[in-house]
C-alpha cells in the first residue's frame, strides 16, 4: 500500500526535491610532495577555476594532508553542476603535476544522493 507522497511546489522547493534537486559530484585526489610555492600555485589556480566555473566546493574533513576530496556543486541557488563542469574539473586536476590518483564521480543529487 505505497502511495507516492505529493507535495506542493513550495515544499518541494524547501526540500530540494524534483525540479529543485541540486546536482553535484564527488571527487578525491592525492597531492604529491611539492614545494610551498607549488602548493600555493595549485590552490590559487584551484580557487580561480572554481570561481570561473561558478562552482562551490565542500571539502571532506576526513581527508589527510596527502588527500584532497569533497563535493562540487553550482554556486547558483537551485543551480546544478553540469557534465561540462565535471569534465572540466577532471581535466583541471589531470593537468596539475602535484595531483595523482584522481577520482571524479558522476553527477548525483547533492542533498539526498551522496
C-alpha positions in Angstrom: 0.0 0.0 0.0 2.6 2.5 -1.0 1.3 5.8 -2.2 3.5 8.4 -3.6 3.6 11.5 -1.4 2.5 14.6 -3.3 4.0 17.8 -2.2 3.2 21.3 -3.4 5.7 23.4 -5.2 6.7 25.4 -2.1 7.5 22.3 -0.1 9.4 20.7 -3.0 11.5 23.8 -3.2 12.2 23.9 0.5 13.2 20.2 0.5 15.3 20.5 -2.7 13.1 17.8 -4.4 12.1 17.0 -8.0 12.7 20.1 -10.2 14.6 21.8 -7.3 17.1 19.0 -6.7 20.7 20.2 -6.8 23.2 18.1 -8.8 26.8 17.9 -7.9 29.7 15.4 -7.9 32.2 14.0 -5.5 36.0 13.9 -6.1 39.2 12.8 -4.4 42.8 13.0 -5.4 46.2 12.5 -3.9 48.6 15.5 -3.5 52.2 14.7 -4.1 55.1 16.2 -2.3 56.0 19.6 -3.7 57.4 23.0 -2.6 55.3 25.5 -0.8 55.3 27.7 -3.9 53.9 24.7 -6.0 51.1 24.2 -3.4 50.3 27.9 -3.4 50.1 28.0 -7.1 47.9 24.9 -7.2 45.5 26.2 -4.6 45.3 29.6 -6.2 44.6 28.0 -9.6 42.1 25.7 -7.9 40.2 28.6 -6.4 40.3 30.6 -9.7 39.0 27.6 -11.6 36.0 27.2 -9.2 35.3 30.9 -9.4 35.5 30.9 -13.2 33.2 27.9 -13.4 30.8 29.4 -10.8 31.1 26.4 -8.5 31.2 25.8 -4.8 33.3 23.2 -3.0 32.7 21.4 0.3 35.8 19.7 1.4 35.8 16.3 3.2 37.2 16.9 6.7 38.3 13.2 6.9 40.9 13.6 4.3 44.6 13.6 5.3 47.3 16.0 4.3 48.1 13.8 1.3 44.5 13.6 0.1 42.0 16.2 -1.1 38.4 15.4 -1.6 34.9 16.7 -1.3 31.7 17.7 -3.3 31.4 20.2 -6.1 28.1 22.0 -6.7 26.9 25.1 -8.5 27.2 28.4 -6.8 23.8 29.4 -8.1 20.8 28.9 -5.8 18.9 25.9 -7.1 21.6 25.6 -9.8 23.3 22.4 -10.9 26.8 21.4 -11.7 26.8 20.1 -15.3 28.6 17.3 -17.1 30.8 20.0 -18.7 31.7 21.3 -15.2 32.6 17.7 -14.2 34.7 17.1 -17.3 36.5 20.5 -17.0 37.2 19.8 -13.3 38.7 16.4 -14.1 40.8 17.9 -16.8 42.0 20.6 -14.5 43.1 18.1 -11.9 44.9 15.9 -14.5 46.8 19.0 -15.8 48.4 19.6 -12.4 51.7 17.9 -11.8 51.2 17.6 -8.0 47.9 15.7 -8.3 47.5 11.9 -8.8 45.0 9.1 -8.1 42.2 11.3 -9.4 38.6 10.1 -8.9 35.7 12.2 -10.1 32.2 10.8 -9.6 29.2 11.1 -11.7 26.5 13.8 -11.2 24.2 13.0 -8.4 21.7 14.6 -6.1 23.9 16.6 -3.7 21.3 16.9 -1.0 20.0 13.3 -0.8 22.1 11.2 -3.1 25.7 11.4 -1.8 
